[in-house]
Amino acid sequence: MATQLKNLSDFSNTEIPPAVAYRFGIVVAEWNAEITNALYQGAYQSLINHGALPDNIFTYAVPGSFELTSGADILLKNLKLDAVICLGCIIQGETRHFDFICNAVANGLSNVTLKYSKPVVFGVLTTDNQQQAIDRAGGKHGNKGDEAAITAIKMANLAETLND
């Protein structure tokens, strides 16, 4: 598998526009907090490293990944944002609950994106076990939070470019 061989958060081969002009929301699930906090740190630091102003980053916690959809919806309804980053971690258990939550979150975030015509970034880990989550939250495969932040910057820039 390709992910076993590389850090997925390597953006050295792509151009990332400056984030200084954009306002970002970050919605972070509290469930699996060790992982989601690491994702948040990666996302926040990537935004700052690419020029986002701390006063233009609005962070809110929700109980779990399922609530990311309503969190993103509430942020876009109440704040003037250019993109929302949703961070969560869903780890496979012994029941089908995992499948239902993953599907609901992916579809829900897509629906919020379409409802507001604003980027809502899926920064949700869907892993088979805790170690895979650790590996993708600052471990050997990088930090999905970094990737989500870069995606938010690029999508906010795309929207600005096409709306001018």
C-alpha positions as CSV (number, residue, x, y, z in Angstrom):
1,M,0.0,0.0,0.0
2,A,1.4,3.4,-1.0
3,T,0.6,5.0,2.4
4,Q,3.0,2.7,4.1
5,L,5.8,4.2,2.1
6,K,5.4,7.9,2.5
7,N,4.4,10.9,4.5
8,L,1.1,12.0,3.1
9,S,1.5,15.6,4.4
10,D,4.4,16.5,2.1
11,F,3.4,19.5,0.1
12,S,6.8,20.3,-1.3
13,N,5.6,19.6,-4.9
14,T,2.6,21.9,-4.9
15,E,2.0,25.7,-4.7
16,I,0.1,26.9,-1.7
17,P,-1.4,30.4,-1.9
18,P,-1.0,32.7,1.1
19,A,-3.8,32.3,3.6
20,V,-3.7,35.9,5.0
21,A,-6.9,37.1,3.3
22,Y,-9.1,34.2,4.5
23,R,-11.2,33.4,7.5
24,F,-11.3,29.8,8.6
25,G,-13.6,27.8,10.9
26,I,-12.3,24.6,12.5
27,V,-14.7,22.2,14.1
28,V,-13.0,19.5,16.2
29,A,-14.6,16.3,17.6
30,E,-13.9,15.7,21.3
31,W,-14.3,11.9,20.8
32,N,-10.8,10.3,20.4
33,A,-9.4,13.5,21.8
34,E,-5.8,12.4,21.8
35,I,-6.0,12.1,18.0
36,T,-8.3,15.0,17.3
37,N,-6.1,17.4,19.3
38,A,-3.1,16.3,17.3
39,L,-5.1,16.9,14.1
40,Y,-6.1,20.3,15.3
41,Q,-2.6,21.3,16.2
42,G,-1.5,20.3,12.7
43,A,-4.3,22.2,11.0
44,Y,-3.9,25.3,13.1
45,Q,-0.1,25.4,12.7
46,S,-0.4,24.9,8.9
47,L,-2.8,27.8,8.6
48,I,-0.5,30.0,10.6
49,N,2.6,28.9,8.7
50,H,0.8,29.9,5.4
51,G,-0.1,33.3,6.6
52,A,-3.5,33.0,8.3
53,L,-4.1,35.5,11.0
54,P,-4.9,34.0,14.4
55,D,-7.9,36.3,14.7
56,N,-9.3,34.8,11.5
57,I,-9.3,31.2,12.8
58,F,-12.4,30.3,14.7
59,T,-12.3,27.0,16.6
60,Y,-15.2,25.1,18.1
61,A,-15.5,21.7,19.7
62,V,-18.4,19.2,19.1
63,P,-18.9,16.0,21.0
64,G,-18.1,13.5,18.2
65,S,-17.5,13.1,14.5
66,F,-21.2,12.7,13.8
67,E,-21.8,16.3,15.1
68,L,-19.2,17.8,12.7
69,T,-21.9,18.3,10.1
70,S,-24.1,20.4,12.4
71,G,-21.1,22.2,13.7
72,A,-20.0,23.2,10.2
73,D,-23.5,24.2,9.3
74,I,-23.8,26.4,12.5
75,L,-20.5,28.1,11.8
76,L,-21.3,28.9,8.1
77,K,-24.8,30.1,9.2
78,N,-23.4,32.5,11.8
79,L,-19.9,33.5,10.8
80,K,-18.4,35.0,7.6
81,L,-15.9,32.2,6.7
82,D,-14.1,31.3,3.5
83,A,-13.7,27.6,4.5
84,V,-14.5,25.2,7.4
85,I,-12.1,22.4,8.4
86,C,-13.8,19.4,10.1
87,L,-11.5,17.2,12.2
88,G,-12.5,13.9,13.7
89,C,-11.5,10.3,14.2
90,I,-13.6,7.2,13.8
91,I,-12.0,3.9,14.7
92,Q,-13.5,0.6,13.6
93,G,-15.2,-1.3,16.4
94,E,-17.0,-4.6,16.6
95,T,-20.3,-3.4,15.2
96,R,-21.5,-1.7,12.0
97,H,-21.8,1.6,13.9
98,F,-18.4,2.6,12.3
99,D,-19.9,2.3,8.8
100,F,-23.0,4.3,9.6
101,I,-21.0,7.2,11.2
102,C,-18.4,7.4,8.5
103,N,-21.1,7.4,5.8
104,A,-23.2,10.0,7.6
105,V,-20.3,12.3,8.2
106,A,-19.0,12.2,4.7
107,N,-22.5,12.8,3.2
108,G,-23.4,15.4,5.8
109,L,-20.3,17.5,5.1
110,S,-20.8,17.3,1.4
111,N,-24.3,18.5,1.9
112,V,-23.2,21.5,4.0
113,T,-20.6,22.4,1.3
114,L,-23.3,22.5,-1.4
115,K,-25.8,24.3,0.9
116,Y,-23.5,27.2,1.5
117,S,-21.2,27.0,-1.6
118,K,-18.3,27.1,0.8
119,P,-15.5,24.6,1.2
120,V,-16.1,22.2,4.1
121,V,-13.0,20.0,4.4
122,F,-13.2,16.4,5.5
123,G,-10.3,16.0,7.9
124,V,-11.7,12.9,9.5
125,L,-9.7,9.8,10.0
126,T,-11.5,6.5,9.4
127,T,-9.1,3.9,10.6
128,D,-9.1,0.2,11.5
129,N,-7.3,0.8,14.8
130,Q,-5.7,3.3,17.2
131,Q,-2.2,2.9,15.7
132,Q,-3.4,3.8,12.2
133,A,-5.0,6.9,13.7
134,I,-1.7,7.8,15.5
135,D,0.3,7.3,12.3
136,R,-2.0,9.8,10.5
137,A,-2.2,12.4,13.3
138,G,1.4,13.4,13.4
139,G,3.0,10.0,13.1
140,K,4.9,8.3,10.3
141,H,2.2,9.1,7.6
142,G,2.1,12.8,8.5
143,N,-0.9,14.7,9.9
144,K,-4.3,14.7,8.2
145,G,-4.9,18.1,10.0
146,D,-2.1,19.6,7.9
147,E,-3.6,18.2,4.8
148,A,-7.1,19.5,5.7
149,A,-5.7,23.0,6.3
150,I,-3.8,23.1,3.0
151,T,-7.0,21.9,1.3
152,A,-9.0,24.7,3.0
153,I,-6.5,27.3,1.8
154,K,-6.4,26.1,-1.8
155,M,-10.2,25.8,-1.9
156,A,-10.7,29.3,-0.4
157,N,-8.3,30.6,-3.0
158,L,-10.1,28.8,-5.8
159,A,-13.5,30.3,-4.7
160,E,-12.0,33.8,-4.5
161,T,-10.3,33.4,-7.9
162,L,-13.5,32.3,-9.6
163,N,-15.8,34.8,-7.8
164,D,-13.7,37.8,-8.8
